[in-house]
Amino acid sequence: MLEDEARRGADEASGSAPQGAPQPPEPAAESEVPPELLCPLSFDVMTDPVICASGQTYERSAIEKWFAMGKRTDPMSGSVLESTFLVPNVALRSMCRRYEQKDS
């Protein structure tokens, strides 16, 4: 039990995602998608990226699902969000569209 607490403390100190946060998939093959285009919740290329109150970007449908479950924290940092207001990340959306067109 103490080992678990010590391990948890070490994980928190190292900046690991909070318990229950999604874990990224294993690295992909050489045609790997640039990580900045992937939603940290769904691990898919974003089509409607939005910025939440913490400044982190997520796919709109993924973060809205998170909020619909009654959660009011940032899924990656665990910090409490003062608002669930979402702002479109227009620049990243353009990058995602260019990537999808190039990849087709």
Buried (B, 14 or more C-beta within 10 A) or exposed (E): EEEEEEEEEEEEEEEEBBEEBBEEEEEEEEEEBEEEBBBBBBBEBBEBBBBBBBEBBBBBBBBBBBBEEEBEBBBBBBEEBEEEEBEEBEEBBEBBBEBEEEEE
